[in-house]
Amino acid sequence: MAVKAQSNIETEVWGNVEIVCPICRSKKIINIPMRIIDQSKQLTSLFIPTGRICDHAFVPFIDKHLKVRGYQKLDALLDDIEPKTELITELKPQDIDVFEIRMNVRPEIMIYAIRGSLIKKRILIVIDNDLEFLKDTLFDFFDYAFQKSFDTHILIHTKETYKVSKKHYSEYLVLEGKGIIGSMKKSLNINELKIEQEIIKEFFRESDSNLGLINLRDKIREIYTLSHKLFEFYNKQGINHPLQAKKAIHYLEDTHFIKISKVYFKFLVEVVKYYFDTDIILVQDKLAEKIDNMWGL
């Protein structure tokens, strides 16, 4: 069914399409802009990447009425056939005691840990001495949450261990209780981390602990995929050319089938700046700069 959606950029029509993986039968409804459907004379083929619906990649063929008329399975992806130096058994959500994490770790710590990883900070989480049993579970939790997305550097120490070695962590984002301690105490304001807050709220709201962890991982993967695509898009057009926000948002929407709000786009620009070390120049920023110069501001 097609519906009108109010974007922060403009009003446009989006359609809901029910996608069923032809391999594992996982089902999800995705939103796609109708401009993609309108561009095709007959069927529209979409590439569904790994992690968007399930752990498989495939291509559905969609008609003008937003009905899937068939699927094409992909025999292999490049990542699957490239030689690997070692085989690593991937963590599964059922291997992690999510309940213990929810009971003993403040949501603020998770929010800061996500933002710290997105901006390439080394992170140290300090836990109470009587929670030392939780260290391995916490390591597994963050390993799973950032699986196949951002590279992280997260350490976990008890208060006792940190007390005798804190001088070694002056350049770390040190998290304890429900906030930041140490030299970077004022480096982040949690009230400004709206995207991260919403991600963690959803994690705690989900009654199924395993599903909550899966959704957390998938949202972080989405951020990585979108920010990486934005980074590539900006570099292809030339880093000396200001980027049109509307054009970039349409590109991301058309390739990942997700509505990109103005706030979310600004967030992705910030991730690109710190994680991919690229400061994106936007057309509107250049115009604002010219106006300021005209008025001597």
LINWONOR-V978169 format. One line per field, one symbol per residue. ss: DSSP state (A for helix, B for strand, O for the rest). psi: psi as a letter, one per 40 degrees, with the letter a starting at -180 (. if undefined). burial: + if it has 16 or more other ideal C-beta (glycine too) atoms within 10 Angstrom, else -. A space follows every 10 residues. Layout:
ss = ???
psi = ???
burial = ???
This chain:
ss = OBBBBBOOOO BBBBBBBBBB OOOOOOBBBB BBBAAAAAAO OOOBBBBBOO OOOOOOOBBB BBOOOOOBBB BBBOOOOAAA AOOOOOOOOO OOAAAOOAAA AAAAOOAAAA AAAAAAAAOO OOBBBBBOAA AAAAAAAAAA AAAAAOOOOO OOOBBBBBAA AAAAAAAAAO OOBBBBOOBB BAAAOOOOOA AAOAAAAAAA AAAAAOOOAA AAAAAAAAAA AAAAAAAAAA AAAAAAAOOO OOBOAAAAAA AAAAAAOOOO OAAAAAAAAA AAAAAOOOOO OBAAAAAAAA AAAAOOO
psi = hhihhhiedi hihiihhhhh hedeeihihi hihedddddi dbihhhhhih eddaeihihi hhaeefhhei ihihdiiddd eiiidihhhi iideehgddd dddehidddd ddddddddef ihhhhhiide edeedddddd dddddfhfbi highihiidd dddeeddefd eihhhibfah iadfdedihd eegddddddd dddddhdhdd dddddddddd dddddddddd ddddddehee hihhdddddd dddddefihh iddddddddd dddddefhhh hidddddddd ddddef.
burial = ------+--- ---++-+-++ +--------+ -+++-++--- ---+-+-+-+ ++++-+++-+ ++---+-+-- +--------- ---------- +-+--+++-+ +---+-++++ +++++++++- +-+++++--- +--+--++++ ++-+++--++ -+-+++++-- -+---+--+- -+++++---+ -+-+---+-+ --+-+++-++ --+--+--+- -+++++++++ ++++++++++ +-++------ -++-+--+++ +++-+++-++ ---++-++++ ++--++---+ -+-------- -------
